[in-house]
Amino acid sequence: MFMLDRPQRPQARRVALALLLALGGATLAEWAHGPVPWMIGPLLATAGARMAALPVASSTALRNGGQWVIGAALGLYFTPQVTALVLGLGWAVVLAVAWALGLGALFGVWMHRALGPAGAALTPAQRRATAWFASSVGGASEMTLLAERAGARGDLVAAAHSVRMTVVVLVLPFAMQWARQHWQLPALDATPPGRAAAQWPGLLWLGLATGAGAWLMGRTRRANPWFIGPLLAAMALTMADVHLSAVPKALTNAAQLVIGVSLGVRFSRPFLRTAPRWLGAAALGTLGMMALCAGFATLLAWATGLHPVTLMLATAPGGIAEMAITAQVLQLGVAVVTAFQVCRLVAVLLLAEPLYRGWERRRRGGA
């Protein structure tokens, strides 16, 4: 019989405990009619467990699987009609990317001032690199790697991104739920994508196709392959008017749960004691960015004719999977939100490092 070796057993127990607590948190959040209960409930449950020093942990394999499921489910929204709508918004997507880059630079000034004692041992260039990559609205792991390559403190960069994503996930869904009730919005995704129900063996073929997309993205070392690969594969099928199957709701709920766990386990007591001024500045700065993005989204809504709540999610400084999940659960324009968030992620990953290097060269040239 296959058995876990001794080093693996404690990790398996920690993951199992986290999943059990997360399931309880999701059930409680759903009972309380909270927004996105299968992500926020697990996040809060596991964060509370970590701060109470309980032995909980996240599984990278489960998180990858969760991203795979969510990417596949979101890709099914890109029917030919919806794709035509999104392509017609190309100018707005470019404007949103420029906005994200400018907002990140502004946030970087704020974070640079917040370094304080945490950056005492850093050179001026290292301090600037730490603040720059901590404030770029991109993927946490990718920004951390770029920061370390520039000589910055990767731990501070990773901590700032963890705080930013968690604050957005905890605040924005509640704000969107209130906005939807306040404006009495009908479902903006009223038409179900492709097939409305899961079907066999269509679901198997969809899983194989999206799994191949994840494998290909991983082989080419692209960012976030377990989300982007399945998303692009499912998009390609749906845009070609090939509808194999819907993704079962139980599967998307489970995917949200493991993503919530992966966010929640970051918040241990030692984490919160690490550079509290830096973490507080990241949280406060994120709230400021969200307020600015809400104003920008309102102007963009006036120019495009889309609803402001859709564009608030589309331009929010959160993680792509988390914002797309919020749009999916609350039915607030999944395809638009996903397209904006994907384009911003790709642009920031491609441009953050060259922009930083150009900025540093100009500083040295002007010195």
Summary of the structure (lengths in Angstrom):
residues: 367
radius of gyration: 20.4
end to end distance: 67.9
largest distance: 68.2
contacts: 1318
relative contact order: 0.18
helix: 76%
strand: 0%
